[in-house]
Each structure stands twice: as structure tokens, then as C-alpha cells.
């Protein structure tokens, strides 16, 4: 089954300074691995459009859009927070990263593809309704979700977030929206130091202890995520796919292995096949050990595209 694979050249031009872990080489490592392993033969590639003000405004305050636009430097860097900076290409890359989620949502919701993956950066799940933070400028997946609900007429969608860091921005935007169920795992008491107590009834947050392996995540999926998802009956799944819980990734203290990412990806696809007509939109979030990131994204795409 063909998978829609969406990216944009500007995502390789955004960078935040020497030695920053959220670097352009992340996408290069992924694309090199997918090419080498023949996975790109199983996808249809698309260039992401730039998201419009209206599309971004469904998830963010207008003020945030214009402040980031005005802050875009012509050279050098503009520091947004201690970990997050803009260069001359960041504004364009952020628009296209959000636009990738919009295009993916349209392709899947309209039945042109069952599944889509957005291989983009900057990531998005820390960007709140009114603030860029944590390497993120716009909340790409939330922009896609609101497009599905407000523009394409879907009534119920679910967001699955398996990044090692809590998707505080997604929770901020989507908490209390009874059209959305968000389920997530993340390392307890790690940046952004939130998520231990869900902000609304439509949040299923499962903090995981530091130095735990993939077994607590698997129990969270089978005992908490899947029952909640089955009860909610979403029409489409959205995934914030973070690969930084890997044992080789130095930005976290979880000990997941390649096979854990393959397993959770297969579980989500199986659920979508049973309950959502197979419809999944996934977007890249974290993952900073380049070889582990590339291997695990490959496994994620193999599950999405039903490649053995």
C-alpha cells in the first residue's frame, strides 16, 4: 500500500546553531536510511505547501504568528527561548512543517491515501496556543487536527504522542475539546516538567519512570491507550512520532529499543485498520541520536505502509 511521504527543502535549511541536537542532519539521516533500505520505493513523495494564517490560526493565537514572522532574522539567530532559535530560514520551514500536516490530513481524510508521514522539522508538540518553545514554533499536528475537524468535517479524531517529552503544547491546544482524545507516554519529570496531571478529561497521560525499558510503554498502550481509543471511536488517528525515548538517545533516560517502536507502530496501524478505515497521519517530533532515529523511523514507515 502506498504511503504519502511529505517533506520540504526548507526543513533542511532551518538550524539553531552549532552542535544543537535538533539539527538538519536528522532529516538527512532519515532520508539516507529510507533510500538505502528501499522504503522510498513504497511511498509517494509530496512537497509540503506553506500553511496559511487561517490554518495556523485554528490552533494558535494570531499574535504568535505575527510575532514569529516579525522576529525572523535576515542573518544570524533570534533566540526564542534558551533552547530554541530562529535563523533566516526558520519562518519558511515552520510554515511548511505545519503545511505538511494540513496536506497529509487532506490526502487521508479524502481517501486518496490511507496513511501519511510528515518528515519535517521544526517539530511541533511543545508549541502552545500562544508560545513557541522547546525546539517548536507551530504545533504541526494540532494544525492538522483542527483542519480535519473545522474544515474537513470530521467529528472525532485521536492524537497519539509517544515522544519522550510530554506534548504540553498539544495538551494546551486540545484539552477540553471533546472532539479529540489525546493519549501519550513520556518520561516522568522531564522537560517540560508537566503532564503528570491531565488538564482535561480528554487526556490520557501516562508518565513513565526514568530508566524503564519498553515494557511499561507496552502496558500503557494495551491497558490504557487502546481501551480509551476504542471507547472514543475516532475517525482518524494522528501521531506525534518522537524517537527520543531510545536507549541510545542522550536527551532522555528511557531505554526503548528499535523493536519497541516497531511494536507501537504496528499496534496503532492495527487499531486504525479495525476502527478508522486505516486512516493515520503521523508527523516527526523528537529523536536526536541519528542512527537510532533513522532506524526507528524506517520501522515506523514500514508499519504505516504494510511493508514486511
VOMI-179017 format. One record per residue: x, y, z of N, C-alpha, C, O in turn. Coordinates in steps of 0.05 Angstrom, whole numbers, plus 5000, padded with zeros to 4 digits. Example, Ala and Ser with C-alpha at 12.3 -4.5 7.8 and 13.67 -1.06 7.14 Angstrom:
<pts>
PT n.xx n.yy n.zz ca.xx ca.yy ca.zz c.xx c.yy c.zz o.xx o.yy o.zz
PT 5264 4886 5156  5246  4910  5156 5264 4934 5156 5285 4934 5169
PT 5257 4955 5142  5273  4979  5143 5258 5001 5157 5268 5023 5161
</pts>
This chain:
<pts>
PT n.xx n.yy n.zz ca.xx ca.yy ca.zz c.xx c.yy c.zz o.xx o.yy o.zz
PT 5017 4976 5000  5000  5000  5000 5018 5025 5000 5035 5028 5017
PT 5013 5043 4981  5028  5068  4980 5023 5086 5004 5000 5088 5013
PT 5044 5098 5014  5043  5117  5036 5050 5144 5026 5069 5147 5010
PT 5035 5165 5034  5042  5192  5027 5065 5201 5045 5063 5200 5070
PT 5087 5211 5033  5111  5219  5048 5115 5248 5041 5121 5255 5018
PT 5113 5265 5061  5113  5294  5057 5136 5308 5071 5140 5304 5094
PT 5150 5324 5056  5172  5339  5067 5176 5365 5051 5160 5371 5033
PT 5197 5380 5057  5202  5405  5042 5231 5413 5045 5242 5409 5066
PT 5244 5423 5024  5272  5430  5025 5279 5450 5047 5301 5449 5059
PT 5261 5468 5054  5267  5488  5075 5271 5475 5102 5284 5487 5119
PT 5261 5451 5106  5265  5438  5132 5294 5431 5136 5302 5426 5159
PT 5310 5430 5115  5338  5425  5118 5354 5451 5122 5378 5450 5128
PT 5342 5474 5118  5356  5499  5120 5353 5512 5148 5370 5527 5156
PT 5331 5506 5161  5328  5515  5189 5349 5502 5207 5351 5477 5207
PT 5363 5518 5222  5382  5507  5242 5385 5527 5264 5380 5551 5260
PT 5393 5518 5287  5393  5534  5311 5420 5538 5324 5423 5544 5348
PT 5441 5534 5308  5468  5538  5318 5484 5513 5319 5473 5491 5318
PT 5511 5516 5321  5529  5493  5321 5522 5474 5345 5517 5483 5367
PT 5523 5448 5339  5520  5427  5360 5492 5426 5372 5488 5412 5392
PT 5473 5440 5360  5445  5437  5371 5435 5410 5363 5438 5401 5340
PT 5422 5395 5382  5413  5368  5375 5390 5368 5354 5388 5348 5339
PT 5374 5389 5353  5352  5389  5333 5364 5402 5308 5361 5426 5303
PT 5377 5385 5292  5394  5395  5270 5384 5384 5243 5369 5365 5242
PT 5392 5397 5221  5384  5388  5195 5392 5359 5189 5379 5345 5174
PT 5414 5350 5201  5424  5323  5196 5404 5302 5204 5406 5279 5195
PT 5385 5309 5221  5364  5290  5228 5349 5280 5204 5345 5256 5200
PT 5340 5299 5187  5325  5292  5163 5343 5278 5143 5334 5260 5129
PT 5368 5287 5141  5387  5274  5122 5391 5245 5130 5392 5227 5112
PT 5394 5239 5156  5398  5212  5165 5374 5195 5158 5377 5172 5150
PT 5350 5206 5162  5326  5191  5156 5324 5185 5126 5320 5162 5118
PT 5327 5206 5109  5323  5202  5080 5345 5183 5069 5339 5167 5052
PT 5369 5185 5080  5390  5166  5070 5383 5138 5077 5387 5120 5061
PT 5373 5133 5101  5366  5106  5110 5343 5095 5093 5343 5072 5085
PT 5323 5112 5089  5299  5103  5074 5307 5096 5045 5296 5077 5034
PT 5325 5112 5034  5334  5107  5006 5350 5081 5005 5346 5064 4988
PT 5369 5078 5024  5386  5054  5025 5370 5029 5028 5376 5008 5016
PT 5349 5030 5045  5333  5006  5051 5310 5002 5032 5294 4983 5036
PT 5307 5019 5012  5286  5015  4992 5258 5023 5001 5239 5018 4986
PT 5256 5036 5024  5230  5044  5034 5217 5066 5016 5193 5067 5013
PT 5234 5083 5005  5223  5105  4988 5210 5094 4963 5194 5109 4950
PT 5216 5069 4956  5202  5057  4933 5172 5051 4939 5156 5047 4921
PT 5166 5051 4965  5139  5044  4973 5122 5069 4980 5099 5066 4990
PT 5133 5093 4976  5118  5117  4983 5114 5134 4958 5129 5132 4939
PT 5094 5152 4960  5091  5174  4941 5100 5199 4955 5089 5206 4976
PT 5119 5213 4944  5131  5236  4957 5116 5262 4948 5109 5265 4925
PT 5112 5279 4968  5099  5305  4963 5116 5327 4976 5129 5323 4996
PT 5115 5350 4963  5128  5374  4975 5107 5389 4991 5085 5396 4980
PT 5113 5395 5015  5093  5407  5033 5088 5436 5024 5106 5451 5018
PT 5062 5444 5024  5056  5472  5019 5061 5488 5045 5065 5477 5067
PT 5061 5514 5043  5063  5531  5067 5035 5533 5079 5015 5539 5064
PT 5033 5529 5105  5007  5533  5118 4999 5563 5117 5017 5580 5118
PT 4974 5568 5116  4964  5595  5115 4959 5606 5143 4959 5590 5163
PT 4956 5631 5145  4949  5644  5171 4923 5631 5182 4921 5626 5206
PT 4904 5627 5165  4878  5616  5174 4882 5588 5185 4871 5581 5206
PT 4898 5571 5171  4902  5544  5181 4917 5543 5207 4910 5528 5225
PT 4938 5560 5210  4953  5561  5235 4935 5573 5257 4937 5565 5280
PT 4919 5592 5250  4902  5606  5270 4881 5588 5283 4870 5596 5303
PT 4875 5565 5271  4857  5546  5284 4869 5534 5309 4855 5525 5327
PT 4896 5533 5311  4909  5522  5334 4925 5542 5350 4931 5537 5374
PT 4930 5566 5339  4947  5585  5353 4934 5613 5353 4917 5619 5336
PT 4943 5629 5372  4935  5657  5372 4947 5672 5349 4970 5666 5341
PT 4933 5690 5337  4944  5706  5315 4969 5721 5323 4987 5725 5307
PT 4970 5729 5348  4993  5744  5358 5019 5727 5355 5040 5738 5347
PT 5017 5701 5360  5041  5684  5358 5051 5684 5329 5075 5685 5324
PT 5033 5682 5310  5040  5681  5282 5056 5706 5274 5077 5705 5263
PT 5045 5730 5281  5057  5755  5273 5083 5761 5288 5101 5773 5278
PT 5084 5753 5314  5109  5757  5329 5132 5741 5318 5154 5750 5316
PT 5126 5715 5311  5148  5699  5299 5156 5709 5272 5179 5710 5265
PT 5136 5718 5256  5143  5729  5230 5160 5754 5233 5180 5757 5218
PT 5154 5771 5251  5169  5795  5255 5197 5790 5267 5216 5804 5262
PT 5199 5768 5282  5225  5761  5295 5244 5747 5276 5268 5745 5282
PT 5235 5739 5252  5252  5724  5234 5276 5741 5226 5272 5762 5214
PT 5301 5732 5231  5324  5749  5225 5332 5746 5196 5328 5725 5183
PT 5345 5766 5185  5355  5764  5158 5382 5750 5158 5391 5740 5137
PT 5396 5750 5181  5421  5736  5184 5424 5730 5213 5412 5742 5230
PT 5441 5711 5219  5446  5704  5247 5422 5690 5259 5407 5676 5246
PT 5419 5694 5286  5398  5679  5300 5382 5698 5318 5392 5718 5328
PT 5356 5692 5320  5339  5704  5340 5332 5683 5361 5320 5663 5354
PT 5339 5688 5386  5334  5669  5407 5305 5671 5418 5297 5692 5427
PT 5290 5649 5416  5262  5649  5425 5261 5641 5454 5246 5653 5470
PT 5276 5620 5462  5280  5613  5490 5308 5601 5492 5321 5600 5471
PT 5317 5593 5515  5345  5584  5517 5352 5561 5499 5376 5557 5492
PT 5332 5545 5490  5338  5522  5473 5329 5525 5444 5334 5507 5428
PT 5316 5547 5438  5301  5550  5412 5309 5576 5399 5307 5597 5411
PT 5318 5574 5374  5326  5598  5359 5316 5597 5330 5311 5575 5320
PT 5315 5620 5319  5307  5623  5290 5331 5632 5274 5346 5650 5283
PT 5335 5620 5251  5353  5632  5231 5337 5644 5208 5313 5645 5210
PT 5350 5651 5187  5336  5664  5165 5316 5646 5151 5299 5656 5136
PT 5318 5620 5155  5301  5601  5141 5280 5588 5159 5263 5573 5149
PT 5281 5595 5185  5263  5581  5203 5234 5587 5198 5217 5569 5198
PT 5228 5612 5192  5200  5620  5188 5188 5604 5165 5166 5594 5167
PT 5203 5602 5143  5193  5587  5120 5190 5558 5127 5170 5545 5120
PT 5210 5546 5140  5209  5518  5148 5185 5513 5166 5172 5492 5163
PT 5180 5530 5185  5157  5526  5204 5131 5527 5189 5113 5511 5195
PT 5128 5545 5170  5103  5545  5154 5099 5519 5138 5077 5509 5137
PT 5121 5509 5127  5119  5485  5111 5115 5460 5128 5102 5441 5120
PT 5127 5460 5152  5123  5437  5171 5094 5436 5179 5082 5414 5180
PT 5081 5458 5185  5053  5458  5191 5036 5452 5166 5016 5438 5168
PT 5045 5462 5143  5031  5456  5118 5032 5427 5111 5013 5417 5098
PT 5053 5413 5118  5055  5384  5113 5032 5370 5128 5020 5351 5116
PT 5027 5377 5152  5005  5365  5167 4978 5370 5155 4960 5353 5154
PT 4974 5394 5144  4949  5401  5130 4946 5383 5105 4925 5372 5101
PT 4967 5382 5089  4966  5365  5065 4961 5336 5072 4944 5323 5059
PT 4975 5326 5091  4972  5298  5099 4943 5292 5108 4932 5272 5101
PT 4932 5311 5123  4905  5308  5133 4885 5307 5109 4867 5290 5109
PT 4889 5324 5090  4871  5325  5067 4874 5299 5050 4853 5288 5042
PT 4898 5290 5045  4902  5266  5030 4889 5241 5043 4877 5225 5029
PT 4891 5240 5069  4879  5216  5083 4849 5220 5087 4834 5201 5083
PT 4841 5243 5095  4812  5247  5101 4795 5244 5075 4773 5234 5076
PT 4806 5251 5052  4792  5250  5027 4795 5223 5013 4784 5218 4992
PT 4809 5204 5026  4811  5177  5016 4832 5173 4994 4832 5152 4982
PT 4849 5192 4989  4869  5189  4968 4892 5170 4978 4904 5156 4962
PT 4897 5171 5004  4916  5153  5017 4904 5144 5043 4889 5159 5056
PT 4911 5120 5052  4903  5112  5079 4920 5125 5100 4911 5131 5122
PT 4946 5128 5094  4964  5138  5114 4984 5157 5102 4990 5157 5078
PT 4995 5174 5120  5014  5194  5111 5034 5200 5133 5028 5198 5157
PT 5059 5205 5125  5080  5212  5145 5092 5239 5136 5100 5243 5113
PT 5095 5257 5156  5107  5283  5152 5135 5283 5162 5139 5283 5187
PT 5155 5282 5144  5183  5282  5152 5193 5311 5152 5205 5319 5132
PT 5187 5325 5173  5191  5354  5174 5205 5362 5200 5204 5347 5220
PT 5216 5385 5199  5226  5399  5222 5224 5429 5215 5226 5436 5192
PT 5220 5447 5235  5219  5441  5264 5196 5424 5272 5175 5424 5260
PT 5200 5409 5295  5178  5394  5306 5157 5413 5318 5159 5437 5315
PT 5136 5402 5331  5114  5419  5338 5101 5415 5365 5088 5434 5375
PT 5104 5392 5379  5085  5387  5400 5090 5402 5426 5074 5400 5444
PT 5112 5418 5428  5115  5436  5451 5103 5463 5446 5100 5478 5466
PT 5097 5470 5422  5086  5497  5416 5058 5499 5427 5040 5484 5418
PT 5053 5517 5445  5027  5521  5457 5010 5539 5440 5018 5548 5419
PT 4986 5544 5449  4968  5562  5435 4980 5589 5429 4975 5601 5409
PT 4997 5599 5448  5008  5626  5444 5038 5629 5447 5047 5651 5449
PT 5053 5606 5447  5081  5608  5453 5097 5587 5438 5090 5563 5439
PT 5119 5595 5425  5138  5577  5414 5158 5569 5436 5166 5586 5452
PT 5166 5544 5436  5184  5534  5457 5194 5506 5451 5182 5492 5434
PT 5215 5498 5464  5224  5470  5463 5229 5460 5435 5221 5438 5427
PT 5244 5476 5418  5251  5470  5391 5227 5473 5372 5230 5468 5348
PT 5204 5481 5381  5179  5481  5366 5168 5510 5362 5171 5526 5380
PT 5157 5515 5338  5147  5542  5332 5116 5541 5328 5102 5556 5341
PT 5107 5524 5310  5078  5519  5308 5073 5489 5314 5090 5472 5309
PT 5050 5484 5325  5043  5456  5332 5032 5442 5307 5008 5443 5302
PT 5050 5429 5292  5043  5419  5266 5019 5400 5268 5000 5402 5253
PT 5020 5381 5286  4999  5360  5288 4973 5372 5297 4951 5364 5288
PT 4973 5392 5315  4949  5405  5323 4936 5421 5300 4912 5423 5298
PT 4953 5433 5284  4943  5447  5260 4928 5427 5242 4907 5434 5231
PT 4940 5404 5238  4927  5383  5222 4901 5374 5234 4881 5370 5220
PT 4901 5370 5260  4877  5361  5274 4854 5381 5271 4831 5374 5265
PT 4860 5406 5276  4839  5427  5274 4830 5430 5245 4807 5437 5240
PT 4847 5425 5226  4839  5426  5198 4819 5403 5192 4799 5407 5179
PT 4825 5380 5203  4807  5357  5199 4779 5363 5211 4759 5356 5199
PT 4779 5375 5235  4754  5379  5249 4738 5404 5238 4714 5402 5234
PT 4752 5425 5234  4739  5451  5228 4735 5455 5198 4717 5470 5191
PT 4751 5443 5182  4749  5448  5153 4739 5423 5138 4723 5426 5119
PT 4747 5399 5146  4740  5375  5131 4716 5360 5143 4707 5341 5131
PT 4706 5369 5165  4681  5358  5176 4683 5333 5192 4662 5320 5197
PT 4707 5324 5200  4709  5300  5217 4698 5308 5245 4699 5331 5253
PT 4687 5288 5258  4674  5294  5284 4690 5285 5308 4688 5296 5329
PT 4707 5264 5305  4723  5254  5327 4750 5244 5316 4751 5228 5297
PT 4772 5254 5327  4798  5244  5320 4814 5240 5345 4808 5251 5366
PT 4835 5224 5343  4852  5218  5366 4881 5226 5360 4890 5223 5337
PT 4895 5236 5380  4923  5242  5378 4939 5223 5396 4933 5221 5420
PT 4958 5209 5384  4976  5192  5399 5004 5204 5399 5015 5210 5378
PT 5015 5208 5423  5041  5222  5426 5060 5203 5441 5056 5199 5465
PT 5080 5192 5427  5099  5175  5442 5127 5186 5442 5147 5171 5443
PT 5130 5212 5442  5155  5226  5446 5163 5222 5476 5146 5219 5493
PT 5190 5224 5481  5199  5221  5509 5191 5245 5526 5190 5244 5550
PT 5186 5268 5513  5178  5292  5527 5148 5296 5524 5136 5290 5503
PT 5135 5305 5545  5106  5309  5545 5099 5330 5524 5112 5351 5522
PT 5078 5324 5508  5069  5343  5488 5052 5365 5501 5027 5366 5496
PT 5064 5382 5516  5050  5402  5531 5035 5422 5513 5013 5431 5520
PT 5047 5428 5490  5033  5446  5471 5008 5434 5460 4987 5448 5458
PT 5009 5409 5452  4985  5395  5442 4964 5394 5464 4940 5399 5458
PT 4972 5388 5488  4952  5388  5510 4940 5415 5514 4916 5418 5519
PT 4957 5436 5513  4947  5463  5517 4926 5470 5496 4906 5483 5502
PT 4931 5463 5471  4912  5470  5449 4887 5453 5450 4866 5463 5444
PT 4890 5427 5457  4868  5408  5453 4853 5400 5478 4832 5388 5476
PT 4863 5407 5502  4850  5400  5526 4822 5412 5527 4818 5436 5522
PT 4802 5395 5533  4775  5404  5535 4759 5404 5509 4735 5409 5509
PT 4773 5398 5487  4759  5395  5461 4749 5367 5459 4764 5348 5455
PT 4723 5363 5463  4712  5336  5465 4711 5322 5438 4701 5299 5436
PT 4720 5335 5417  4723  5322  5391 4749 5307 5388 4754 5292 5369
PT 4767 5310 5408  4794  5299  5407 4800 5283 5432 4793 5292 5454
PT 4811 5260 5429  4823  5245  5451 4853 5244 5447 4862 5236 5425
PT 4868 5253 5467  4898  5252  5465 4908 5231 5485 4902 5233 5509
PT 4924 5212 5475  4937  5192  5493 4967 5195 5489 4976 5199 5466
PT 4982 5193 5511  5010  5198  5508 5026 5182 5529 5016 5176 5551
PT 5051 5177 5523  5071  5169  5543 5094 5188 5541 5099 5201 5520
PT 5109 5191 5563  5132  5208  5565 5147 5202 5590 5136 5190 5609
PT 5172 5210 5592  5188  5206  5616 5178 5225 5638 5177 5249 5633
PT 5172 5214 5661  5163  5230  5684 5185 5249 5693 5208 5243 5694
PT 5175 5274 5698  5193  5295  5710 5216 5302 5691 5238 5310 5700
PT 5211 5301 5666  5230  5310  5646 5217 5334 5632 5193 5338 5633
PT 5234 5351 5619  5223  5374  5604 5199 5366 5588 5199 5345 5575
PT 5178 5382 5589  5174  5408  5601 5163 5408 5629 5150 5427 5638
PT 5168 5385 5643  5160  5383  5672 5130 5386 5676 5121 5400 5694
PT 5115 5373 5658  5086  5375  5660 5074 5348 5651 5089 5331 5641
PT 5048 5346 5653  5035  5322  5643 5028 5302 5664 5013 5283 5659
PT 5039 5305 5688  5033  5285  5709 5004 5285 5716 4992 5264 5721
PT 4991 5308 5715  4963  5311  5720 4949 5321 5694 4954 5344 5686
PT 4933 5305 5681  4920  5314  5657 4903 5339 5661 4891 5342 5682
PT 4903 5357 5641  4889  5382  5643 4859 5380 5638 4844 5398 5643
PT 4850 5357 5626  4822  5354  5620 4815 5325 5617 4833 5308 5616
PT 4790 5318 5615  4781  5291  5614 4788 5277 5588 4789 5253 5586
PT 4794 5293 5567  4801  5281  5541 4831 5276 5538 4841 5272 5516
PT 4846 5275 5561  4874  5270  5561 4880 5244 5576 4871 5241 5599
PT 4894 5226 5564  4904  5201  5577 4934 5203 5577 4947 5193 5559
PT 4945 5214 5599  4974  5218  5601 4986 5196 5618 4976 5190 5640
PT 5007 5183 5608  5019  5161  5623 5049 5167 5626 5065 5161 5609
PT 5056 5180 5649  5085  5184  5654 5099 5157 5659 5088 5140 5672
PT 5123 5155 5649  5139  5131  5652 5164 5137 5669 5176 5158 5665
PT 5172 5118 5686  5195  5124  5703 5221 5124 5687 5224 5108 5668
PT 5240 5141 5695  5266  5142  5683 5279 5114 5684 5276 5100 5704
PT 5294 5108 5664  5309  5083  5661 5292 5058 5658 5302 5036 5659
PT 5266 5062 5653  5249  5039  5646 5252 5032 5617 5259 5049 5600
PT 5248 5006 5610  5250  4998  5583 5223 4999 5569 5205 5014 5579
PT 5219 4985 5547  5195  4988  5532 5171 4974 5545 5148 4978 5535
PT 5174 4957 5565  5152  4943  5576 5131 4961 5589 5107 4957 5584
PT 5138 4981 5605  5117  4999  5615 5102 5014 5593 5078 5019 5596
PT 5116 5021 5572  5102  5033  5549 5082 5014 5537 5059 5021 5531
PT 5090 4989 5533  5072  4969  5521 5047 4964 5539 5025 4961 5529
PT 5051 4964 5565  5028  4961  5583 5010 4986 5582 4986 4983 5582
PT 5022 5009 5579  5006  5034  5577 4989 5032 5552 4965 5040 5552
PT 5000 5022 5530  4985  5021  5505 4962 5001 5507 4939 5007 5501
PT 4968 4977 5517  4947  4956  5518 4927 4960 5540 4903 4953 5536
PT 4935 4971 5563  4917  4974  5585 4903 5001 5587 4881 5003 5599
PT 4915 5022 5575  4903  5049  5577 4896 5061 5550 4873 5070 5546
PT 4915 5062 5532  4910  5075  5507 4888 5061 5491 4868 5073 5484
PT 4892 5035 5485  4874  5022  5467 4845 5020 5478 4826 5025 5462
PT 4841 5015 5504  4813  5016  5513 4800 5043 5511 4777 5046 5503
PT 4816 5065 5517  4805  5092  5515 4799 5098 5486 4779 5111 5480
PT 4817 5091 5468  4812  5096  5439 4788 5081 5429 4772 5092 5414
PT 4785 5056 5437  4762  5040  5428 4736 5052 5437 4716 5052 5422
PT 4736 5062 5462  4711  5075  5472 4705 5101 5458 4682 5108 5453
PT 4726 5116 5451  4723  5142  5438 4714 5139 5409 4699 5156 5399
PT 4722 5118 5395  4715  5113  5367 4724 5136 5348 4707 5148 5335
PT 4750 5141 5347  4759  5162  5329 4756 5155 5300 4756 5131 5293
PT 4752 5175 5283  4750  5170  5254 4778 5171 5240 4780 5162 5217
PT 4798 5182 5254  4825  5183  5243 4844 5185 5266 4838 5196 5287
PT 4868 5173 5263  4889  5175  5283 4910 5195 5273 4918 5195 5250
PT 4919 5212 5291  4942  5230  5287 4964 5221 5306 4958 5214 5329
PT 4988 5222 5297  5011  5212  5314 5033 5233 5315 5042 5243 5295
PT 5040 5241 5340  5064  5256  5344 5086 5235 5350 5088 5224 5372
PT 5103 5230 5329  5121  5208  5330 5149 5218 5338 5164 5228 5322
PT 5155 5214 5364  5181  5221  5375 5197 5196 5379 5187 5176 5389
PT 5223 5197 5373  5240  5174  5375 5263 5178 5394 5284 5165 5392
PT 5259 5196 5414  5280  5203  5433 5278 5187 5459 5293 5193 5477
PT 5259 5168 5461  5259  5150  5485 5278 5127 5480 5280 5109 5497
PT 5292 5127 5458  5311  5105  5451 5334 5104 5471 5344 5125 5480
PT 5343 5080 5477  5365  5077  5496 5391 5090 5487 5408 5096 5504
PT 5394 5095 5461  5418  5108  5451 5416 5139 5450 5436 5152 5443
PT 5393 5150 5457  5389  5178  5455 5396 5192 5482 5385 5184 5503
PT 5414 5211 5481  5424  5223  5505 5406 5244 5517 5412 5254 5538
PT 5385 5252 5503  5367  5272  5513 5346 5261 5532 5328 5276 5541
PT 5347 5235 5538  5327  5223  5555 5340 5201 5572 5363 5194 5569
PT 5323 5190 5589  5332  5168  5606 5313 5144 5604 5311 5128 5623
PT 5299 5141 5582  5284  5117  5577 5301 5098 5560 5321 5106 5548
PT 5293 5073 5560  5311  5052  5549 5297 5035 5528 5300 5011 5527
PT 5281 5049 5511  5267  5034  5490 5287 5025 5469 5309 5036 5465
PT 5279 5003 5455  5295  4992  5434 5280 4995 5407 5257 5003 5406
PT 5294 4989 5386  5282  4991  5359 5256 4976 5358 5236 4986 5347
PT 5255 4952 5369  5231  4935  5367 5208 4947 5382 5185 4941 5375
PT 5212 4964 5402  5190  4977  5416 5176 4997 5397 5152 4999 5397
PT 5191 5011 5381  5179  5030  5362 5164 5015 5340 5143 5023 5331
PT 5176 4992 5331  5162  4976  5312 5136 4966 5323 5115 4966 5310
PT 5136 4957 5348  5112  4946  5361 5090 4967 5364 5067 4962 5356
PT 5097 4990 5375  5076  5011  5379 5065 5020 5352 5041 5026 5350
PT 5082 5022 5332  5072  5030  5305 5053 5009 5294 5032 5016 5283
PT 5059 4984 5297  5041  4963  5287 5015 4963 5303 4993 4958 5291
PT 5016 4967 5329  4991  4968  5345 4973 4991 5336 4949 4987 5334
PT 4984 5014 5330  4968  5036  5321 4956 5031 5294 4933 5038 5289
PT 4971 5019 5276  4961  5013  5249 4939 4992 5251 4918 4995 5238
PT 4943 4972 5268  4922  4952  5272 4896 4964 5283 4874 4957 5274
PT 4899 4982 5302  4875  4996  5313 4861 5012 5291 4837 5011 5288
PT 4877 5027 5275  4866  5043  5254 4851 5025 5233 4830 5033 5223
PT 4863 5002 5227  4850  4984  5208 4823 4974 5219 4804 4971 5203
PT 4822 4970 5245  4797  4960  5256 4776 4981 5260 4752 4976 5257
PT 4784 5006 5266  4765  5026  5275 4764 5051 5259 4744 5066 5260
PT 4784 5057 5242  4787  5083  5229 4790 5081 5199 4801 5099 5187
PT 4782 5059 5188  4786  5055  5159 4816 5057 5152 4823 5063 5129
PT 4833 5050 5171  4862  5051  5166 4875 5078 5166 4898 5080 5160
PT 4860 5099 5173  4870  5126  5168 4889 5136 5191 4881 5137 5214
PT 4913 5142 5183  4934  5151  5202 4949 5174 5189 4958 5172 5166
PT 4953 5196 5204  4971  5218  5197 4992 5219 5219 4985 5224 5242
PT 5017 5216 5212  5039  5216  5231 5059 5239 5224 5064 5244 5200
PT 5069 5252 5244  5088  5274  5240 5112 5271 5259 5109 5265 5282
PT 5136 5275 5248  5160  5272  5264 5162 5293 5286 5157 5317 5282
PT 5169 5283 5310  5175  5301  5332 5204 5298 5340 5222 5307 5324
PT 5210 5286 5363  5238  5285  5372 5253 5260 5361 5243 5245 5345
PT 5278 5258 5371  5296  5237  5362 5322 5249 5354 5324 5261 5332
PT 5344 5245 5370  5368  5261  5366 5393 5244 5363 5414 5255 5357
PT 5392 5218 5368  5414  5200  5361 5409 5191 5332 5391 5175 5327
PT 5426 5201 5314  5419  5199  5286 5415 5170 5276 5396 5165 5262
PT 5433 5152 5282  5429  5125  5272 5404 5112 5284 5389 5098 5269
PT 5399 5116 5310  5375  5104  5322 5350 5117 5310 5330 5103 5305
PT 5350 5143 5307  5328  5157  5295 5321 5146 5267 5298 5140 5261
PT 5341 5143 5251  5337  5134  5223 5326 5106 5223 5308 5099 5208
PT 5337 5088 5240  5327  5060  5241 5298 5059 5250 5282 5044 5238
PT 5291 5075 5270  5264  5073  5281 5244 5086 5264 5221 5077 5262
PT 5251 5108 5250  5233  5119  5230 5228 5099 5208 5205 5096 5199
PT 5248 5085 5199  5244  5064  5179 5224 5044 5189 5205 5037 5174
PT 5226 5035 5213  5207  5015  5224 5179 5026 5226 5159 5012 5220
PT 5177 5052 5233  5151  5065  5235 5138 5066 5207 5114 5060 5205
PT 5154 5073 5187  5143  5075  5160 5136 5048 5149 5117 5045 5134
PT 5152 5028 5155  5145  5000  5146 5118 4992 5157 5102 4979 5143
PT 5112 4999 5182  5086  4993  5194 5064 5008 5180 5043 4997 5173
PT 5069 5034 5175  5048  5051  5162 5042 5041 5134 5019 5042 5125
PT 5063 5032 5120  5060  5024  5092 5055 4994 5089 5053 4984 5066
PT 5053 4979 5111  5050  4950  5110 5072 4936 5094 5067 4919 5078
PT 5096 4945 5099  5119  4932  5087 5132 4912 5106 5137 4919 5129
PT 5136 4888 5098  5149  4868  5115 5178 4874 5119 5192 4859 5133
</pts>
